[in-house]
């Protein structure tokens, strides 16, 4: 492992499964970083295409690369294996069909240290299958920076247009200590919804660099791209867990925001899947009952909801469809 003077070690964890077409581009973008002190952990999650051989090939060429071959366990399991062996003071994640700007970790590390943050993050840029790769722009020093506390990041999730930046794992640089007892949930879809907010919550300071340093590939055959209504609904699991988390932490105002957000999303997702079979319809009804149970179990926080919000909850209790019709009407008026 090469060491670079005055550069803390970053462990970059890349879960890999059936991405032979994209993998070289992803790894090349990491080994080509202008920030050189990297431990690059390639986790082959039981892929039965050409990915295992590609990983081994790169490991022979760059001694910063560590390869793990394991049985398939899903994205969360692959990330967790990487976290468990990571030697760096800092952690980063890259999805294996995406790629990153050559200066991503140099800029994120610089701004993290400068702002005394536990997490730094960038914005992202959508890239599309079959389109030419993005050509890295050389950024000057006049980009804007936003800083927030861990608590402020929770409020920002509900109040601004940075939901994806605040949710995903892959646009961030983290102090490893944030993951001392934090891991991704195995077997869950939308695993970032269960995890990232917890890392941000325990952060003293967070720095957002307003540069699109991460290239987020849109694929028709990805997990999200092929998702049906039943799988799409699974994101609500994460919203419900967040409500329980805020209750446990006695964050009543955040609990209120999480409850209202969850109501809106249950109804919105249901409306997006109007042609539901009975099992899909049952999922949304189960989520409705689970949410109402969480609301009933936190009477002290419930009292802090506005009168209007309490009326919304009553409508939701009667019928999620009725609630959404009323909410949508007033939203447009």
Secondary structure, DSSP 8 states (H G I E B T S, - for coil): ----TT---EEEEEEESS-HHHHHHHHHHHHT-S---EEEEEEEES--SSHHHHHHHHHHH-TTEEEEEE----HHHHHHHHHHH--SSEEEE--TT-EE-TTHHHHHHHHHHHTT-SEEEEEEEEEETTS---------S---EEEE-HHHHHHHHHHSS-HHHHH-STTEEEEGGGGSS----TT-SSTHHHHHHHHHHT-S-EEEEEEEEEEEEE-TTSTTTT--HHHHTTHHHHHHHHHHHHHHTT-HHHHHHHHHHHHHHHHHHHHHT-S--HHHHHHHHHHHHHHHHHHHT-HHHHTTS-HHHHHHHHHHHH-HHHHHHHHHHHHH-
